Amino acid sequence: MGQYIKVGSTTELEDLEGGKLVEAGGRSIAVFNLGGSYYAIENTCPHRGGPLSQGMVAEDVVICPWHGARFDIKTGSVLGPPAAVGVQSYPVRVNGEDVEVEIS
């Protein structure tokens, strides 16, 4: 089991229209709020390194802003090319007002 690290508050993250870039445990992570549920995935697209936190969100999918690869926000799975593999997904919990990501 890893360590949970605070990446923001529910107030800070409640009105996200896309993702938010956070640094936790030396990792670059994109945090998303989908209808009050929080999700965290690796921020860097495996295709050419695009920042997923800056991608367009359509329902539970984020589209890489550089080349259009699509990823499931909930699981990190790749849904469309040009990326051939998914990104790491991180467990998220809400502890009071704190949104925390588990880093192992």
C-alpha positions as CSV (number, residue, x, y, z in Angstrom):
1,M,0.0,0.0,0.0
2,G,1.2,3.5,-0.9
3,Q,1.0,6.8,0.8
4,Y,-1.8,9.3,0.2
5,I,-0.7,12.8,-0.7
6,K,-3.0,15.9,-0.7
7,V,-3.3,17.3,-4.2
8,G,-6.0,19.9,-3.5
9,S,-9.3,20.6,-1.8
10,T,-12.8,19.8,-2.9
11,T,-13.4,23.5,-3.1
12,E,-10.4,24.0,-5.4
13,L,-11.4,21.1,-7.6
14,E,-15.2,21.4,-7.7
15,D,-15.5,23.5,-10.8
16,L,-12.8,21.9,-13.0
17,E,-13.8,21.9,-16.7
18,G,-10.8,19.8,-17.6
19,G,-7.9,18.5,-15.7
20,K,-5.5,20.0,-13.1
21,L,-1.8,19.3,-13.1
22,V,-0.4,18.3,-9.7
23,E,3.0,17.1,-8.6
24,A,2.8,14.3,-6.0
25,G,5.6,11.9,-4.9
26,G,7.8,13.2,-7.7
27,R,5.2,12.4,-10.3
28,S,3.3,14.6,-12.8
29,I,-0.4,13.7,-12.3
30,A,-3.6,14.9,-14.0
31,V,-6.6,15.2,-11.6
32,F,-10.2,15.3,-12.9
33,N,-13.6,15.9,-11.3
34,L,-16.3,14.0,-13.0
35,G,-19.6,14.9,-11.4
36,G,-18.2,15.1,-7.9
37,S,-16.0,12.0,-8.2
38,Y,-12.2,12.5,-8.4
39,Y,-9.8,10.6,-10.7
40,A,-6.1,10.8,-11.2
41,I,-4.0,9.5,-14.1
42,E,-0.4,10.0,-15.3
43,N,-0.2,13.4,-16.9
44,T,2.2,12.5,-19.8
45,C,0.8,11.0,-23.0
46,P,2.9,7.9,-23.9
47,H,2.8,8.9,-27.6
48,R,4.9,12.1,-27.6
49,G,4.6,13.4,-24.1
50,G,1.6,15.7,-24.4
51,P,0.1,17.1,-21.1
52,L,-3.2,15.3,-20.5
53,S,-4.1,17.8,-17.8
54,Q,-4.5,20.3,-20.6
55,G,-6.6,18.0,-22.8
56,M,-10.3,18.3,-23.7
57,V,-12.6,16.3,-21.5
58,A,-15.7,14.6,-23.1
59,E,-17.7,12.6,-20.5
60,D,-15.1,10.3,-18.9
61,V,-12.5,10.6,-21.7
62,V,-9.5,13.0,-22.0
63,I,-8.1,13.8,-25.4
64,C,-4.4,14.6,-25.6
65,P,-4.0,18.2,-26.8
66,W,-1.0,17.4,-29.0
67,H,-2.1,14.5,-31.2
68,G,-5.6,13.5,-30.2
69,A,-4.9,10.2,-28.3
70,R,-7.9,9.3,-26.1
71,F,-7.7,7.9,-22.6
72,D,-10.3,6.7,-20.1
73,I,-10.1,9.1,-17.1
74,K,-11.3,6.5,-14.7
75,T,-8.8,3.7,-15.6
76,G,-6.0,5.3,-17.7
77,S,-6.7,2.9,-20.6
78,V,-6.0,4.0,-24.1
79,L,-9.1,4.4,-26.2
80,G,-7.8,5.8,-29.4
81,P,-4.5,6.3,-31.3
82,P,-1.9,7.5,-31.9
83,A,-1.0,6.3,-28.3
84,A,-0.6,2.5,-28.2
85,V,-0.7,2.0,-24.4
86,G,-2.5,3.6,-21.6
87,V,-1.3,5.6,-18.6
88,Q,-1.1,4.8,-15.0
89,S,-4.2,5.4,-12.9
90,Y,-3.9,6.4,-9.2
91,P,-6.4,5.8,-6.4
92,V,-8.1,9.0,-5.1
93,R,-9.9,9.5,-1.8
94,V,-11.6,12.5,-0.2
95,N,-10.5,13.0,3.4
96,G,-12.7,15.8,4.8
97,E,-12.1,18.6,2.4
98,D,-8.8,17.2,1.1
99,V,-8.5,15.4,-2.2
100,E,-5.6,12.8,-1.9
101,V,-3.9,10.6,-4.4
102,E,-2.2,7.3,-3.5
103,I,1.4,7.1,-4.6
104,S,3.2,3.7,-4.1
